[in-house]
Amino acid sequence: METRNVKEVKSAICNADRPPTKHKTAAELSSFVRVFDLWDTPSAEENFDPTTDSYAKETDDYILCLETVRKTFKSNYVLIVEDDVVMKLGSLKTLKYFISNLETRHADDWIFLKLYYPKKWLGYSRELRTILELISSSILISSIITIVISLIKKIRSRSIIILQIFFSLIILPTFLILGRQTSVRWREISSSFHTLYLTPGCCTQAMLYNSKHISQLIEFLKKSRTNSKNPIDLLIDDYVKSADLRGYLVEPSLFDHIGFWSSFSNNKKDAIDFL
């Protein structure tokens, strides 16, 4: 992806299978989109030791893909998306919206936008942010309902206050029952309703990187992968903290995770994760 107006978007597939011919789908798609066979070059095998450790293998694959894409396309931004996520309708427009805002503010201290976060961890919590969101949302919805009813029934001002309190006491527990994952879905109707928060450590299913910081991130990952048993998302989080950079979570998520089988735990996801 290019600059503020996103002049051009180039796509590619990173095939991390060894040997590359194992990935039949990548071979079939090579007629339509560029495919990088990450482990089909002498330099790859020289710089990365083959390993049976799944976390180390994931880190090696991620490094090679990020480095190959950055060097090939030389773009201002690199979007890395895993093969089991799907972009929601209108998400590219929202992504352009945030890129434009960050460039307008001349913000250079951010390294990535995290575009997906598991729904099961997006619920209401004891954090001040989600508490205020719950209260303000309840007041807003109850106010709208009260105004509509007062205009139709021409209710007196004292009764309006009682009516709003009544609806607030109904709507607030309703939001709690539905869960924050559901109550924030209305914000998907417009890019301007999406928000940025400082990112939690988990998850790399869909990440937009600021190319200005990719080289340093890659060097950190290369050094860390041999001395750490942490997965790639926690290694990236370690770098963000050590480099005093910012990573942002876009909410609501711009992607859906449709993967059913975990290659690390060899377990199937619960059906509730797809609701």
Secondary structure, DSSP 8 states (H G I E B T S, - for coil): --STT------EEEE--SSGGG-HHHHHHTTTSEEEETTSSHHHHHHS---S-HHHHHHHHHHHHHHHHHHHH--SEEEEE-TTEEE-TTHHHHHHHHHHHHHHTT--SEEEEE----GGGSS--SSHHHHHHHHHHHHHHHHHHHHHHHHHH---HHHHHHHHHHHHHHHHHHHHHH-HHHHTGGGGG-GGG-EEEE--S---SEEEEEGGGHHHHHHHHHHHTTT----HHHHHHHHHHHTT-EEEEEES-SEEE---B-TTT--B--GGGG-
